Amino acid sequence: MSKWFQTVVTVAPVGAEVEVGGAAGFIDQVKHPSWWDENVAPPRIGGEIHVVVLDADREPPRMTHCNGHRDRRAAVRRSERLEPQSQGQGSG
């Protein structure tokens, strides 16, 4: 999973389509904080938002803009870097 700044290209009642480097992605309305917090502005066409890819295998890939998802992904990436690459190597 990767983090990017993406440009909002379409906004609909069900979510927003975003684009980065010619690649499209989709943010479901519940994956944007404006769905949960009336003080957060909804996505706007032409706006740039920071997203995390949740499911790159779907077409278009599914993304999130929620802080909790971004924080959780950052924690996973940190733990992946700390895990040994292989176990039992060099013993014998």
Buried (B, 14 or more C-beta within 10 A) or exposed (E): BEBBEBBBBEBEEEBBBBBBEEEBBBBBBEBBBBBEEEEEEEBEEEBBBEBBBBBEEEEBBBBBBBEEBBEEBEEEEEEEEEEEEEEEEEEE
